[in-house]
Amino acid sequence: MTSSELWTRATADRYDAEEAETSSAAVLGPTLAFLAELAGDGRALEFAIGTGRVGVPLRQRGVPVTGIELSEHMAAVLRRKIDEDTLPVTLGDMATTVVPGGFTLVYLVYNTITNLLTQDEQVECFRNAARHLQPGGRFVIELGVPPLRFLPPGQVAVPFDVSEQHVGFDTFDLVEQILVSHHFTRDGDDGHYRRDNSRHRYAWPAELDLMARIAGLELERRVADWDGSPFTQDSAQHISVWRKPT
């Protein structure tokens, strides 16, 4: 068990409904194309596969996908969509769990490396990716750039969504590199809001590059989005690709 917080049954059961927009074909199309090209004719391994938002449609595109997932409840939702023979999933943490075989692609999307709350565990995640990769294979991470530029002196909170159905903001511990993501989500039409929060360890692109070097991987490409747009100092997120030398 790592420091990652476990997703509960209630959270898993409502996850797909709350992520309907990010699961649409329009949003997922560039993601799937990017990953399928890197996988080539080989196999892909998704760390923290969750309910299969990315892994299931990638498998449907013809890429053999295997998953690792810490939450049995998230994996149970995935299993309603696709059988074990078609998309096998191993319960365990992404920093230490090992599955059989070699892969041309290991990927970790949607800021999920921040679920590991210590730097040591994030380093082990890179090492675990390298352990599974065949020579020449790639490790891909999708991750937001920490929005610390929005913090004036003395402020520790940054809002990221303010809408009729949802209010979200992050609070920061700048010493430990921990952010807490706070969500107030409107439930039904009675005016009540459900409150949730989760802890994350944020990391900078340069810090991830050092983790990759420790694991024996080399930075090959960094872009701002799945469509390949350039990564700049104003980019809110990055898609980074590290390669295992041949």
C-alpha atoms as one frame of an Amber mdcrd trajectory, in Angstrom:
protein
   0.000   0.000   0.000   1.313   3.422  -0.907   0.202   6.769   0.474  -2.455
   7.107  -2.252  -5.925   7.661  -0.849  -8.339   4.858  -1.710 -11.405   5.621
  -3.830 -14.587   4.486  -2.095 -17.479   2.575  -3.610 -19.673   5.709  -3.644
 -17.004   7.737  -5.436 -16.373   4.964  -7.963 -20.076   4.564  -8.716 -20.525
   8.248  -9.600 -17.123   8.761 -11.253 -18.178   8.106 -14.847 -21.211  10.389
 -14.595 -19.100  13.223 -13.204 -16.434  12.704 -15.890 -18.875  12.422 -18.811
 -17.409  15.455 -20.582 -13.803  14.239 -20.362 -14.957  10.800 -21.532 -16.572
  12.075 -24.727 -15.214  11.030 -28.109 -14.328  14.640 -28.924 -12.158  15.010
 -25.819 -10.678  11.501 -25.822  -9.952  11.342 -29.555  -6.544  13.097 -29.453
  -5.566  11.182 -26.300  -6.273   7.809 -27.868  -4.525   8.719 -31.122  -1.427
   9.907 -29.228  -1.220   6.760 -27.105  -2.017   4.343 -29.931   0.774   5.794
 -32.061   3.298   5.317 -29.259   2.104   1.779 -28.504   2.516   0.797 -32.142
   2.193  -2.964 -32.535   3.054  -3.591 -28.881   1.203  -3.742 -25.571   0.211
  -0.851 -23.307   0.105  -0.754 -19.514  -2.025   1.867 -17.764  -1.070   2.789
 -14.219  -4.138   3.696 -12.100  -6.557   2.629 -14.821  -9.599   3.511 -12.705
 -12.925   2.848 -14.383 -11.276   2.516 -17.790 -12.052   6.002 -19.114  -8.972
   5.785 -21.363  -8.012   2.112 -21.225 -11.305   0.674 -22.484 -11.594   2.794
 -25.658  -7.863   2.344 -26.311  -8.389  -1.414 -26.178 -11.339  -1.025 -28.527
  -8.973   0.693 -30.976  -6.980  -2.542 -31.109  -4.202  -1.794 -28.613  -3.719
  -4.642 -26.100  -4.111  -2.905 -22.717  -3.346  -4.149 -19.214  -4.171  -2.121
 -16.105  -3.007  -1.651 -12.525  -5.526  -0.138 -10.100  -5.377   0.439  -6.348
  -9.136   0.736  -5.712 -11.138  -2.464  -6.047 -14.266  -0.332  -6.371 -12.926
   1.550  -9.400 -11.817  -1.751 -10.944 -15.282  -3.205 -10.361 -16.849  -0.396
 -12.390 -14.370  -1.078 -15.200 -15.208  -4.772 -15.105 -18.848  -3.991 -15.925
 -17.635  -2.611 -19.264 -15.143  -5.212 -20.428 -14.099  -8.722 -19.435 -10.845
  -9.777 -17.793  -9.555 -11.701 -20.802  -9.920  -8.647 -23.036  -8.471  -6.134
 -20.565  -6.759  -7.694 -17.533  -6.446  -5.573 -14.386  -4.237  -6.260 -11.364
  -5.169  -4.740  -8.016  -2.208  -2.922  -6.505  -0.317   0.342  -6.350   1.412
   1.820  -9.361   4.741   2.284  -7.580   5.485  -1.367  -6.805   2.973  -3.721
  -8.479   4.463  -5.832 -11.269   2.498  -7.551 -14.027   3.827 -10.157 -16.476
   5.324  -9.357 -19.849   6.949  -6.377 -21.526   5.276  -3.259 -22.907   6.036
  -0.684 -25.565   3.976   1.902 -23.658   3.275   2.655 -20.005   1.019   5.642
 -19.390  -0.393   7.583 -16.455  -3.017  10.223 -17.227  -5.182  12.877 -15.601
  -2.718  14.112 -12.929  -2.749  10.714 -11.242   0.940  10.592 -10.323   0.077
  13.265  -7.738  -1.929  10.623  -5.862   1.456   9.387  -4.621   2.066  11.750
  -1.706   5.844  11.427  -1.329   8.705  12.108  -3.695  10.174   8.657  -2.994
   6.979   6.960  -4.152   6.843   9.083  -7.288  10.415   8.030  -8.063   9.407
   4.399  -7.544   6.548   4.916  -9.988   9.080   5.905 -12.661  11.221   2.903
 -11.763   8.203   0.646 -12.021   7.389   2.043 -15.463  10.976   1.425 -16.589
  10.786  -2.097 -15.164   7.830  -2.909 -17.428   9.098  -1.206 -20.599  10.833
  -2.998 -23.396  13.970  -1.275 -24.756  12.792   1.672 -26.841   9.449   1.791
 -25.027   7.876   4.990 -23.704   6.443   6.246 -20.425   3.799   8.971 -20.781
   2.434  11.243 -18.057  -0.337  13.841 -18.296   0.028  16.401 -15.513  -0.977
  19.939 -14.699   1.647  22.597 -14.046   1.341  23.740 -10.402  -0.598  27.036
 -10.574   1.557  28.822  -8.031   1.792  31.924 -10.222  -1.804  32.632  -9.142
  -0.795  32.843  -5.481  -0.093  36.383  -4.233   1.914  36.643  -0.998  -0.037
  35.265   1.928  -2.660  33.435  -0.167  -2.828  29.630  -0.154  -5.956  28.929
  -2.251  -6.559  28.920  -6.013 -10.051  28.390  -7.525 -10.193  26.218 -10.654
 -13.943  25.942 -11.255 -16.865  28.143 -10.218 -20.149  27.102 -11.798 -23.755
  26.489 -10.844 -23.138  22.784 -10.253 -19.626  22.815  -8.870 -17.166  24.955
  -6.956 -13.576  23.747  -6.804 -10.391  25.200  -5.349  -6.953  23.974  -4.343
  -5.083  24.867  -1.152  -1.292  24.569  -1.021   1.357  23.547   1.465   4.386
  25.068  -0.253   6.898  23.376   2.038   5.718  19.792   1.529   4.493  20.318
  -2.075   1.059  19.085  -1.072  -2.158  20.485  -2.463  -5.643  19.636  -1.251
  -8.308  19.735  -3.938 -11.669  20.830  -2.517 -14.952  20.156  -4.327 -18.463
  21.364  -3.569 -20.795  19.557  -5.971 -24.520  20.231  -6.218 -26.560  17.074
  -5.569 -30.016  17.137  -7.116 -32.282  20.175  -7.183 -32.689  20.776  -3.456
 -29.811  23.245  -3.260 -27.578  20.991  -1.194 -23.894  20.533  -2.047 -21.708
  17.500  -1.430 -18.234  18.283  -0.118 -15.225  16.176  -1.101 -11.493  16.718
  -0.906  -8.355  14.835  -1.873  -4.643  15.276  -1.229  -1.978  15.375  -3.940
   1.766  15.912  -4.191   2.427  18.300  -7.052   5.651  18.157  -9.058   7.285
  20.332 -11.688   8.278  19.095 -15.167  11.992  19.427 -14.317  11.483  17.351
 -11.167   9.813  14.608 -13.213  12.733  14.669 -15.658  15.101  14.001 -12.768
  12.901  11.125 -11.583  13.051   9.731 -15.113  16.856   9.957 -15.159  17.012
   8.083 -11.846  14.906   5.348 -13.472  17.108   5.231 -16.568  14.652   6.993
 -18.887  15.319   9.903 -21.250  12.995  12.789 -22.072  11.904  12.453 -25.682
   9.060  14.951 -26.017   6.982  17.429 -24.018   3.852  19.105 -25.378   1.038
  21.170 -23.882  -1.816  18.887 -24.880  -2.667  15.630 -26.597  -2.984  17.477
 -29.905   0.753  18.168 -29.845   0.571  21.921 -29.242   3.891  23.411 -28.019
   4.656  23.503 -24.323   5.450  27.046 -23.151   5.875  28.936 -19.879   2.145
  29.727 -20.009   0.960  26.132 -20.489  -1.416  24.889 -17.791  -0.450  21.236
 -18.279   1.982  19.014 -20.119   2.096  15.634 -21.792   5.619  14.267 -21.293
   7.160  11.260 -23.003  10.278   9.517 -21.693  11.994   6.719 -23.590  13.839
   3.665 -22.320  17.151   3.426 -24.227  17.664   0.471 -26.551
